[in-house]
Amino acid sequence: MSDTKVEKAAVNWFEALNEQTGWSDQSKFLSWLTGVVGQQLQPSQAAQDRFADTLKRIRMHLGNIHFGLPEDLAWLNRELKVCRPGLYPLDVSTLPTGSRLPAFRIDPTCIQQNVDAGKKLKFGNHDDNTLEALRLTLVLQFAAFVGSSLDADDAEMPRVDRCRGLYRDDVALPDAAVYPPIVESQWRKEIEVLQENESSANDVLRCEYFFLKTAKARFCSDACRFSTFQIMKQLQEPGYLATKQKRYRLKTKK
């Protein structure tokens, strides 16, 4: 195995949506944030709530785009009014080691004067400003995606899709990281095996991850692909798991 360190790609808006599904407590969010900015931060609860709410809004917008529903462009336009993007930093050495901030982003030093007064949030400390800058950077990225979707016809939709993987898990996801049941039911209708076995698939969940799609890609990972194959076999052939376990027991006795 090579000792060469592999640098992670710059953070983007759909990675943040994916990661949000695992923020079961504040420490997990702060750990992710440290990995993105390259230093430990302790932003205020108000700044964290604002960030989580923005990701929730982006998630809902993405669902609307996918299903061809009306989009609330007014919210995006309000956010864009306070964005002052640029290419930062001019001197790469000023970034903390391990930072995954994109070069085209919002400058934290401009945050305090650009905060939406209607939110009545008083940013000013370094950590809150840094998180707010990241929030607006993700908004900026998503707005570019929305613009591309408005420009494209059905055959040229932007290349972000939801994983078609299936899994079972009794761990509840954070409220801000899931779709309302009525919307999630629309996503489930895209998975044929869930529709064909609706009564026996109540405990089966669709993977929440989004990824850059290609002509053949349907899953976010090999693990998701394997889990989906197992669950499909179980739904389509109820005796599949018992037969597999019997074969395994016979094999171990030999």
N, C-alpha and C positions, 0 to 999 in steps of 0.2 A: 504493500500500500504506500502511495506517495505521501510525503509530509508536506507537500505544497498546499498552502492555504487557499481555499476557494472562496472568493469574494461573492457575497450575495448581491443580487441585483437591487437597484434602487426601489424603494417602496412605491407601491401604486394603490389606487383606490380599491380594486377588487381583492388585493391581498389583505387590506385592512378589513373588508367585509368577512373574508374567510377567517382571519384571526379572531375577530370579534366573537365567533361562535364558541371559542375556548376561554373567554374571559369570565370564568365562573366567579372570580373574586378580583379585588383591586390589584392584588400582587401580580397576577398573571398579565393584566393590562400594562402595569408599570414595567414589567420585565420585557414585554414586547416593545414598549416605547424606548427603553434603554437600548435595545438592539437596533432601533431605527435611527435614533439621534446620536448614538455613540457615547452617551453619558447618562448617569442616573438623574432622574428628575422626580420632583414631588409636587406636581401641579395641584391647584386647589380643586375641591370637589366640584365647584361650579364649572371650572374649565373642563374637567373630565366628563361631566354630564353633557356639556355642550358638544363635546367631541362624539360621545356615544349617540346623541340624538341626531347628529349630522349623518353618521353612518346608517342609522335607521332610515332616515329620509332618502339617502342614496339607494338603499336596498329597495324601498318601495318604488322609487322612480324607475329602477332597473326592471322591476316586475311589470310596471306599466308599459315600458318600452317593449318588453318581450311579448306581451299579450296585446299590444296595439291599443292600449287604453289612453285616455287623455293624460297629459303630463302637466304638472304644476311648474311651469317654467318661471313663474313670478318669484318663487323662492330662490331658485338658482340665480336669477338676474340680480336679486337683492344682494346675495352673497358676492357675486362678481363685482359689484360696484365698489366694494371695499378692498378688493384684491389689488395688490401692487406687485405683480410678478416680475421676475428678472432672472438673470443667470448669476447664481451665487455659489460659492464665493469666487472672486477673481483669483485669490490665492488659495489653492486647494489645501495648503498646509494649515489653514485656519479651522478646518473641519475637525471635530474630534475623531480619534482613531476608531475605525469600524463604523463610521456613520454611513447610513444608507439613504440619506436625503438626496432627492434628485437635484440635478444642477439647475433645472428650471423650476423655481418654486417661489414661495412668498418669503420675504425678508422679515425675520422676527423684530427687527428694530423699528419697523413701520406699524406694528400691530396696535400699539396703544392708541394712536390717533385714528385708527380705522375701525375700531370696535363698534358694532351696531348699538346705538344708544338705546334702542327699544328693548334690548335684552337686559339692560341695567347691570351689566357685568363690568367690574373694574379691573381690567388687566393692567399690569405694570411690572410685576416681578418677572424675572427671567424665565422661570419654568412655565408659567401660564402663557407667556408670550410665545415660547417655543412650541408648545402644544397647539396654540391658536394658529400659528404659522403653518404647522403640519396639517391642521384641519382645513385651512383655506387652500393649501396646496392640493389636497385630495379633492376638494370641491372643484378646483380649477381643472384637474385632470378629468373628473367625471363630466364636467360641462363640455369639454372637448369631445368626449365620447357621445354625449347627447347630441351635440351639433352634427357629428358624423352620421348618427342614426337618422336625423331629420333630413340630411342631404341624400342618403342612400335609398335605393329602391329595395324591394324584398330580397332580391338576389345578392345584394351587396351590403347586407347589414353588418355592423361592426362585429369583430371577431371575439366576443366574450359570451360564454355560454355557461349554464349551470350543469354541474356534473350529473350524470344519469345513474350514479351509483346508489345502491340500496344497503341499508344496515339496520341492525337492531341495537338499541341502547336505552337504558332506563335513566340515563343522566339528563336532567333538564338543561336546556340551553338558556342562555341569558335572554330575557324578554326582548331586548333591543336587537337581538341577532336572529330573530325568526319572523316569518310572515304571519299575519293574522290567518286563522284557520280557513276562511273563505278564499284567500289568495293562495295559500299552500295547497288547497284542494285542486286548484288549476294547474299548479306545477305537477302534482301527482298524476293528473290525467294524461300527462305526456308519457308516462311509463305504462306500457301496455299490460305488463304482467300484474301491476297493481289494480288495474281496472278489471281484468279477467278474474282476479282472486280477491275482490274487494272485502268480502266477509272474513277472509282468513289472513288478511294483510294489514290489520289495524295497528299492529305493533311494528310494522316495517316503516322505516323512515327513508326519505330521499336525502342524499348527501347535499349539504348546504353550500359546498364550495363552488366558486366560479373560476373559470380558467380561460386562457386563450384557445379557442377551438381551431381545429383543422378539419379537413375533409373526412378524416377517419376517427378523430379523437372524440370519445364519449365520456371518458372518466378522468378524474383529476389525478389518479395515481393507480399503480398496479394493485395496491392493497384494496382499493375501492372496487376495482374490476373483479378481484377474487371474491370479495364479500358478496358482490352482486350475483356472481355465478352461483355461489352456494345457496343464496336465498331464493333465486329463481328456480333452482332445482327443487328446493323444499316446497315451494308454493305449487309448482306444476306436478310434482311427484311426492305426495305426502309421506310415502314410505321411504323416500330417498335417504334421509338422515339415519333412520334405523338400520337400513341395509348397509350403509357405509360403516356404521359403528360395529355391526356384526362382522363385516369383512376385516375390520381392524383388530377385533378381539381374536378372530381365528388366526390372523397373521402373527400376533404377538405370542400365541400359544405354541407356534411351530418352532 
